[in-house]
Amino acid sequence: MVINVFGGGRWKIAFDERTHIFRNGAETTELALKKGERVYVDTMSDNNNHDIFARNIRLGVAAPPADASGQITSVDTAHGEVALRDNINSVPVHFGVDKETQITNGNTPINLGALKPGALVHVKFSAQSGYRGIAREITVIAMPGAAFTFVGKVTFLDVHRGILAIQNADGRTYDIHFSRTQLPEVNSLTVGTRVNLVAIFEGSQYTAQSMKVIAGPGAEARE
């Protein structure tokens, strides 16, 4: 199916027998999907076919507001408008910010002027008429220049390209770029090693600043 999304643009979304379809909270079938109906879709990326796949499709006014996650590309404080590059398919999503919008960086409330291009955010929308979203909550995940500590197992390592992946304590896997001169410890790393690594978020990537080996492959983590 093809849907018009908040902020403009059209998404082609795949669904099959794994997709759950609900109308006002009750599960139904694909026969309930009608052209022109407002829908709320929980999506994931189908890496095999490079498609956007629908896990859940909700019809009717009882559905929850849509969410989006991605990277801020522009902030217009004068008009209260923000542009976001969506994580799923990298299309731009434009949405409004009003006096009711709550913006937080960690546990700290911030204003729209403190929200900078390059920031990674999660946005919760309020449904509005037409295809324009008004953000109710904007949660900053990472601001350019911020330092982050990653603790977990190395799942990928390419010393020549200067990139490794860490399965972090939050359950997510992060790609970390590094310089061998800045981080000589990588020469003794292997996949499976547990590390404590400090990196700077630079807007387009995380860059390692320091690292400490916690335990070798197969060993239990030690404080």
C-alpha positions in Angstrom: 0.0 0.0 0.0 1.0 3.7 -0.5 0.4 6.3 2.2 0.8 10.0 2.5 2.9 10.8 5.6 3.0 13.7 7.9 5.2 16.4 6.5 4.6 15.4 2.9 5.8 12.6 0.8 4.5 9.1 0.0 5.7 5.8 1.4 5.3 2.5 -0.2 4.8 0.0 2.6 4.7 -3.8 2.3 2.5 -6.1 4.3 1.7 -9.8 4.4 0.2 -12.5 6.7 2.6 -11.5 9.5 1.1 -8.0 9.6 -1.6 -7.4 12.3 -4.4 -5.1 11.2 -6.7 -3.4 13.8 -9.8 -1.2 13.6 -10.6 0.6 16.8 -8.6 -2.0 18.7 -10.2 -5.1 17.2 -8.1 -7.2 14.9 -9.4 -7.4 11.3 -8.1 -8.4 7.8 -6.6 -6.6 4.8 -10.1 -6.2 3.4 -10.6 -3.4 5.9 -8.0 -1.3 4.1 -9.7 1.3 2.0 -8.3 4.1 -0.1 -8.5 7.5 1.6 -8.6 6.0 5.2 -6.4 7.4 7.9 -4.0 4.8 9.1 -1.2 4.5 11.7 1.5 2.1 10.8 4.3 0.5 13.0 7.1 -0.2 10.6 10.4 -1.9 10.3 13.0 -2.2 7.6 13.0 -5.4 5.5 16.7 -5.8 4.9 16.2 -8.7 2.4 14.0 -6.7 0.0 15.1 -3.2 1.0 11.4 -2.4 1.7 9.5 -0.8 4.6 7.4 -3.5 6.2 4.3 -3.0 8.3 4.2 -4.9 11.6 0.9 -3.4 12.7 -1.6 -1.3 10.8 -4.2 0.6 12.9 -7.4 2.1 11.4 -9.8 4.6 13.1 -9.5 7.5 15.4 -8.6 5.3 18.4 -5.1 4.7 17.1 -2.2 6.3 18.8 -0.2 9.2 17.3 2.7 8.4 15.0 6.3 8.4 16.0 9.5 9.1 14.0 13.2 8.7 14.7 16.1 10.2 12.8 18.5 13.1 12.4 17.6 16.8 12.4 18.5 18.5 9.1 17.2 22.0 9.8 15.5 24.0 12.5 13.5 27.2 11.8 12.9 28.9 15.1 11.1 31.8 13.6 8.3 29.6 12.2 8.5 26.7 14.6 9.4 24.2 12.0 11.8 21.3 12.0 13.1 18.9 9.2 14.1 15.4 10.1 15.8 12.7 7.9 13.8 9.5 8.9 15.8 6.4 9.9 13.7 4.0 8.0 14.1 5.3 4.4 16.0 8.5 4.8 13.2 10.7 3.4 12.7 14.2 4.8 9.9 14.6 7.4 8.8 18.2 8.2 6.9 19.0 11.3 5.8 21.9 13.5 6.7 22.8 17.1 4.3 24.9 19.2 4.2 26.1 22.8 2.8 22.7 24.0 5.8 20.7 22.5 8.1 19.2 25.1 11.7 19.1 24.1 14.2 17.2 26.4 17.9 16.4 26.2 18.3 13.5 28.6 16.3 14.7 31.6 16.8 18.4 30.9 14.1 20.5 29.2 15.5 22.6 26.3 14.0 25.2 23.9 13.8 24.9 20.2 16.8 27.2 19.7 19.0 24.6 21.5 18.0 21.9 19.0 20.7 21.7 16.4 21.0 20.2 12.9 22.8 16.8 13.2 21.1 15.8 16.5 19.6 12.4 16.7 16.0 12.5 18.0 12.8 10.6 18.7 9.6 12.5 17.9 6.0 11.8 19.1 3.4 13.5 17.0 -0.1 14.7 17.5 -2.5 13.9 14.7 -3.6 17.0 12.8 -5.7 17.7 9.8 -4.0 17.2 6.5 -0.5 15.7 6.3 1.4 18.0 8.7 2.6 16.8 12.0 2.8 18.8 15.2 5.4 17.3 17.6 4.1 16.7 21.1 7.5 15.4 22.4 11.0 15.6 21.0 13.6 13.5 22.9 17.2 14.2 22.0 19.2 10.9 21.7 22.5 12.5 20.8 23.8 16.1 20.1 26.8 16.7 18.0 29.9 17.1 20.2 28.5 15.0 23.1 30.5 12.2 24.6 29.1 8.8 25.1 30.3 5.7 27.0 29.7 2.3 25.4 30.1 -0.9 27.3 29.8 -4.2 25.6 31.1 -6.8 23.2 32.8 -6.1 20.0 30.8 -7.8 17.2 32.6 -6.4 14.2 36.2 -5.1 13.6 37.9 -3.7 10.5 41.2 -2.3 11.6 42.2 -1.1 8.1 39.0 0.9 7.6 39.0 2.0 11.2 35.5 0.9 12.3 34.2 -1.5 14.9 30.7 -2.4 16.2 29.8 -2.7 19.9 26.8 -4.5 21.2 26.1 -2.0 24.0 24.6 -2.5 27.4 21.3 -1.0 26.1 20.9 -3.9 23.7 21.6 -1.9 20.6 24.7 -2.2 18.3 26.6 0.9 17.4 29.2 1.5 14.7 32.3 3.3 16.1 35.0 4.9 13.9 38.5 5.1 15.2 42.1 6.1 14.3 44.8 3.5 15.0 47.1 6.3 16.3 44.4 7.6 18.6 43.4 4.1 19.7 46.4 1.8 19.5 44.6 -0.8 21.7 42.6 -1.9 18.7 45.6 -3.8 17.4 45.1 -6.4 20.1 41.3 -6.5 19.8 39.3 -9.5 18.5 35.6 -10.0 17.9 34.0 -11.0 21.2 36.2 -8.8 23.4 34.3 -6.8 25.9 35.3 -3.1 26.1 34.5 0.2 27.8 34.8 2.8 25.1 34.3 6.6 25.1 33.3 8.2 21.8 32.2 11.6 20.5 29.1 11.9 18.4 30.1 14.1 15.4 26.7 14.3 13.7 27.4 11.7 11.0 29.3 9.1 13.2 30.6 8.2 16.6 34.4 8.6 16.8 36.4 6.8 19.6 38.5 8.8 22.0 39.6 6.2 24.5 39.0 2.5 25.2 39.7 0.0 28.0 39.5 -3.8 27.6 37.2 -5.4 30.2 37.4 -9.1 29.3 38.6 -11.2 26.4 36.4 -13.3 24.1 34.3 -15.9 26.0 35.2 -14.4 29.4 32.7 -13.0 31.9 32.6 -9.3 32.2 34.4 -7.9 35.2 34.1 -4.6 36.9 
